[in-house]
Amino acid sequence: MNRWRSLWWRFAASLSRAVRTIEFWTLAVVCGIIIYVTMVPPIVGMADNGDFLRIMATVGLDYLDPTLSYDDKYFGFYIEDWSLVMLGKGAYITTQTLVVFAATLLNRVLHSNSVFDMRFMVLLYGALLLVAFYYLLRWNKSKTSIAFNGLLAVLLVVVFADGAYVAYFNSLFGEPVSLVFLLLTLAFGIALTRQEKPSKRLLALYFTACLFFVFSKIQNAPVGVLAGLMGFRFLGFSPDRGWRRRVIGFSLALVLGSAAMYALAPKQFKEINIYQTVFYGVLKDSDTVQADLQELGLSPELAVLANTNFFTPNTPIPQRDPQLYEMFYNRMSHAKIAAFYLKHPGRLLEKLEVAAQEGMKIRPYYLGTYEQSEGQPRGAVLTKLSLWSEGKKAWLPNRFWFVFALYVFYFGVLVWEYLRAASLRQRVFAELFALVGCIGAISFLIPVIGDGEADLAKHLFLFNVCFDVMLVSSVLWVAWKLLVRSSERV
């Protein structure tokens, strides 16, 4: 009896201390937002654009109603309930597969063995987001400035718990995996730079989050090489052999795994990307289509495919026509496309301008958010608690000069702080934020060079996350400098 009483008093004391922290109230607000957006009717989810099929068979999901029409399945409506079926019929293996599979197991334990409720995805993503918020607050808050801590909490909630980000949790898209694990990578990395005696457990959490982030999508493969090289910077944090073995092992896994992921990517994905990069990218809206084709080493006969994407029906030459393999797929590579843009920087700038226009949209507005039972028009979008995403789209300059200007300021500050750093940990802290900026730049370029203008708003999701991290951290840096200056005057 005394033991249980002691445990109760310890719990009560811990809870009392927690309630007095900014972390507690911030996480409580985030929980409220997630519940309100994804679980209080009208529920906000995301319709499928066809991407769900990649993962459904692998994790054992199917449509609950086999008679659903194409219009009911795709683009128009969010589907909440799915059928749980046999595993392993698909071969789409990424870290997203593990997350979705974990959600189906949780569903079987707590809900049903036959029907999967999509909101179990929300439970997992929501829990991961809360962990990221906790670490970002705990290791970035000031011991002396309540104003700074309040601004930090408000910016995290308003920006990264925005309804457009949270809506992705109610889906089978890979984007929320990138969001939560990038924030976790940054949060755990910052915590490592702030610890006097680095924790091996925290190191494992950092690299685990990084691995889940990098291997969530094939498009993240180039990012994995950078993240792996960044990992080696933690070698200097401890002379312990076990620490160094872990750092080297995890870092090599990121570098080699990223290279293998790209090399072993399904051929079908590469064909789709290369088709869209050329015909819906390089040649889209071009005034010199035949000349462009000749410069790429392709037949001018392919000009009839300009401005089409891989999913355009009834093209003059079908996308899977055998002659197209000889005329196009076997002759084209992303290296040739990159070389073309290097020779024509003006054309590249035009594409980057298009990307900037789409880059301020966190959500793709062509995907409906309502369940069909709500009686809303097909494709209707509910922007519940979306202050940041709607304001960003409406008020921030959706121009390339604005993106470029933020990068100049952001990296200028990082270089300044790096040169002033007095320790390895301070330099690695700056390098973590530089890594986020580099990931954003890669994520901005890859959709243009790797997939043309097809579905840009969705393909630029990771750029959006990195852009928001850069913008928030820049505002916090300016605020901190102003607070320090004002305190010095006093």
RALINBEL-V736313 format. One record per helix or strand of 2 or more residues. SS is the DSSP state (2 for helix, 1 for strand). FROM is the first residue (numbers start at 0). TO is the last residue. If there is no record, write none. Layout:
ss=SS from=FROM to=TO
ss=SS from=FROM to=TO
//
This chain:
ss=2 from=1 to=18
ss=2 from=21 to=38
ss=2 from=52 to=58
ss=1 from=60 to=62
ss=2 from=69 to=72
ss=1 from=80 to=83
ss=2 from=94 to=109
ss=1 from=114 to=116
ss=2 from=118 to=139
ss=2 from=145 to=159
ss=2 from=162 to=166
ss=2 from=174 to=193
ss=2 from=199 to=213
ss=2 from=217 to=236
ss=2 from=240 to=262
ss=2 from=266 to=281
ss=2 from=288 to=294
ss=2 from=299 to=304
ss=2 from=321 to=328
ss=2 from=333 to=342
ss=2 from=344 to=357
ss=2 from=371 to=373
ss=2 from=386 to=394
ss=2 from=399 to=419
ss=2 from=423 to=450
ss=2 from=455 to=458
ss=2 from=460 to=488
//
